[in-house]
Amino acid sequence: FYLAVSQILELTNATARLGTKCLEVYGSTSERWKCMFGQHRVGLVEQPFLVSTSQYDTFQLVTKLGHPPPWTDAQIEAVSGFRHQVQSTLSALDANKAAFSVACYQHCLTETDTFWLRTATNSDGLQLSLAEMIRRYLALKSFRSKKVIEGCQGSRFEKAPKEPATHKTPYACGCADIWI
C-alpha cells in the first residue's frame, strides 16, 4: 500500500503539496509518502485541532490485512497492534490538540448518527459523545488538550476465539460482547 502511495506521489509530481515542514522531516524520496498520512503529520501541525478517528478503521484494516474477517490469530494480533498505535499516537499529542477515539469497527462514520452520538470514556472516567466534545472544545479553552480515547482493556475483539473459522466481526462499536 505504501509503495503504491509513494509511486502515485511521484507520478503526479505532488511533492510541492506536502508542506515544507513535513518535507524537512520526511524529505528523502523513500519517506515522502508519510506526508500524506495523518499519523506522520499530526506532530508537525502547530494550530490547535480536534481529531476524531476509529481504533478499528475497517478501510485501513482490510487494506493492511488484504481481506475482511474472519482473521487468523496473527492477523488479530496485527489488528490489536493497529489499535494500540492509534491510541498511543493520539495520547502523545501535545497541548492545543484534542482527540476523540472510539473502539469502532467502521469507516466513514460521518454518514451515521453513531459518528456524533456514540460516547467514549477515557481513563479518567470522562464520558462524552463527539458532538459534546466539539461543543466543549469550541467553548472552553481548557478543553483544547482533552483526550477521550476509549480504553476497552482486554476487549473481546482482541481475545477472539482461537479457531480462525470462528473469528467473527465485532459489532459496530465499543467493548461489548456483541458479535455478528
Secondary structure by P-SEA (a helix, b strand, c coil): caaaaaaaaaaacccccccaaaaaacccccccccccccccccccccccbbbbbbcccaaaaaaaacccccccaaaaaaaaaaaaaaaaaaaaccccbbbbbccccccccccccccccbbbbccccccccaaaaaaaaacccccccccccccccccccccccccccccccccccccccccc
